[in-house]
């Protein structure tokens, strides 16, 4: 009896196994892609949900300022070094956040359509103008908008402090952002001294700023 049919059967079985394996790989890739997209959608949905005012101070600080506290490794937590992320300026130049080291920095995450962000920005501008001679700066880090949208909005509002863009949401991820606006008060050495969720007022910010500005 000829052996050719049996040999063909073995080849067919091997080919079927290969096809099945390729199909499983493709299925796993599709599932992984869907999970990644879902994770990004959930992140952006949470991020683009404006934080609500938390009372008379219109902002919540996770901790008071303590310039003498022991410093932890880079992490978006009070008394830890602020994560260093490279973002884009309004001319699309790469700008590491560490380039502001030496100044007291309020790193403010925002976007144009965020109503609480709009409400707090004039207060941040007043604080910036009042204290920039002492080495204070506000960095408005926009999380989603393009340069034209940002420029038109900040010009209309009269904002003069530096505005940067978090293209790809690298800073959002590094700072584990969950609501907008969120702000991180960072001392001259790059250490986070307070974290605020929700819009800030000048009085709340000034209370935290005073000891940092007087600390060389």
C-alpha positions in Angstrom: 0.0 0.0 0.0 1.3 3.4 -0.8 2.6 5.6 2.1 2.0 8.9 0.3 -1.5 9.6 1.7 -0.3 9.0 5.3 2.7 11.4 4.7 0.3 14.0 3.4 -1.9 13.6 6.5 1.1 14.4 8.8 1.9 17.5 6.8 -1.7 18.6 6.9 -1.8 18.2 10.7 1.4 20.2 11.1 0.1 22.9 8.9 -3.2 23.0 10.8 -1.2 23.3 14.1 0.8 26.2 12.7 -2.4 28.0 11.5 -4.0 27.5 14.9 -0.9 28.9 16.6 -0.8 31.9 14.4 -4.5 32.5 15.0 -4.0 32.4 18.8 -1.1 34.8 18.5 -3.2 37.2 16.4 -6.1 36.9 18.9 -3.7 37.6 21.9 -2.4 40.7 20.0 -5.9 42.0 19.4 -6.8 41.5 23.1 -3.7 43.3 24.2 -4.4 46.2 21.9 -8.0 46.5 23.1 -6.8 46.4 26.8 -4.2 49.2 26.1 -6.8 51.4 24.3 -9.3 50.8 27.2 -6.6 51.8 29.8 -5.8 55.0 27.9 -9.5 55.8 27.5 -10.1 55.3 31.3 -7.1 57.4 32.1 -8.2 60.3 29.9 -11.8 60.1 31.1 -10.6 60.4 34.7 -8.1 63.1 33.8 -10.5 65.2 31.9 -13.1 65.2 34.7 -12.6 68.5 36.4 -11.8 68.4 40.1 -14.4 70.0 42.3 -13.6 72.8 44.8 -13.1 71.4 48.2 -14.5 74.2 50.4 -13.5 77.7 51.4 -9.9 77.3 50.3 -10.9 75.8 46.9 -8.1 73.3 47.0 -6.8 70.5 49.1 -3.2 70.1 50.2 -2.0 66.6 51.0 0.5 67.9 53.4 1.9 71.1 54.8 5.3 72.5 53.8 8.3 71.0 55.7 11.6 72.1 54.2 13.5 70.0 56.7 11.7 66.7 56.0 13.7 63.7 54.9 13.7 63.5 51.1 12.6 60.4 49.3 13.4 59.2 45.7 11.5 60.6 42.7 7.8 60.1 43.2 4.7 62.3 43.0 4.5 62.5 46.8 5.2 65.1 49.4 8.8 65.1 50.6 10.0 63.2 47.5 11.9 64.5 44.6 9.6 65.6 41.8 9.7 63.2 38.8 11.8 64.7 36.0 9.9 64.5 32.7 10.8 66.1 29.4 7.8 68.0 27.9 7.3 70.5 25.1 7.2 74.3 25.2 4.9 76.4 23.0 7.5 76.3 20.2 7.7 72.5 20.4 11.2 72.6 22.0 11.9 69.8 24.4 12.0 71.1 28.0 13.0 68.9 31.0 11.1 69.9 34.2 14.4 69.8 36.0 15.5 72.9 34.0 13.5 74.9 36.5 15.6 73.6 39.5 16.7 76.6 41.6 13.2 78.2 41.6 10.2 77.5 43.8 7.8 76.0 41.2 4.1 75.4 41.2 3.6 72.7 38.6 -0.1 73.1 37.5 -1.8 70.4 35.3 -4.6 71.9 33.3 -6.5 72.1 30.0 -8.5 74.8 28.3 -12.0 73.3 28.6 -11.6 72.6 32.3 -13.8 75.1 34.2 -12.0 74.9 37.6 -8.7 75.4 35.7 -10.1 78.6 34.2 -11.3 79.8 37.5 -7.9 79.4 39.3 -5.6 80.7 36.5 -6.1 84.4 37.3 -5.1 83.6 40.9 -2.0 81.7 39.8 -1.1 84.7 37.5 -1.4 87.1 40.5 0.8 84.9 42.6 3.3 84.6 39.8 3.6 88.3 39.3 3.8 89.0 43.1 6.6 86.5 43.8 8.6 85.9 40.6 11.3 88.4 41.7 11.8 86.1 44.7 12.4 83.1 42.5 8.9 81.7 42.2 7.4 80.5 38.9 4.2 78.8 37.8 4.4 76.2 35.1 1.0 75.6 33.4 1.3 72.1 32.0 -1.5 71.5 29.5 -2.4 67.9 29.1 -4.3 67.7 25.8 -4.6 71.0 23.8 -2.7 72.1 20.7 -0.6 75.3 20.7 -3.1 77.4 18.8 -5.9 76.6 21.3 -3.6 77.3 24.3 -2.3 80.5 22.8 -5.7 81.9 22.1 -7.0 81.0 25.5 -4.0 82.3 27.6 -3.8 85.5 25.6 -7.5 86.2 26.2 -7.0 85.5 29.9 -3.7 87.5 30.2 -1.6 84.6 31.4 2.1 85.3 31.3 3.6 82.5 33.3 5.3 79.6 31.3 3.0 77.2 29.6 4.2 73.8 28.5 2.5 70.8 26.8 2.5 67.2 28.0 2.5 65.5 24.6 1.9 61.8 25.0 0.8 62.3 28.7 4.3 61.3 30.0 4.0 63.8 32.9 0.4 62.7 33.6 1.7 59.1 34.0 4.8 60.1 36.0 2.8 62.2 38.4 -0.1 59.7 38.6 -2.6 62.4 37.8 -6.3 61.5 38.6 -8.0 64.9 38.3 -7.6 68.3 36.8 -6.5 70.8 38.0 -3.8 69.3 40.2 -0.8 71.2 41.4 2.6 70.3 42.9 4.5 72.8 44.9 8.2 72.1 44.4 11.1 73.7 46.4 14.4 75.0 45.0 16.0 71.6 45.3 13.3 69.9 43.3 11.4 68.4 46.3 7.6 68.3 46.4 6.4 70.1 49.5 2.6 70.2 48.9 0.1 68.6 46.5 -3.2 70.2 45.7 -6.3 68.7 44.1 -8.8 71.2 42.8 -8.5 75.0 42.1 -6.2 77.1 44.3 -6.7 80.5 45.7 -4.0 83.1 46.3 -4.4 82.9 50.1 -3.9 79.1 50.2 -0.9 79.3 47.9 0.7 82.2 49.9 0.5 80.2 53.1 2.6 77.5 51.6 4.9 79.8 49.6 6.2 82.0 52.4 8.5 79.4 54.1 9.8 78.1 50.7 10.7 81.6 49.4 12.5 82.5 52.5 14.5 79.2 52.5 17.6 79.6 50.2 
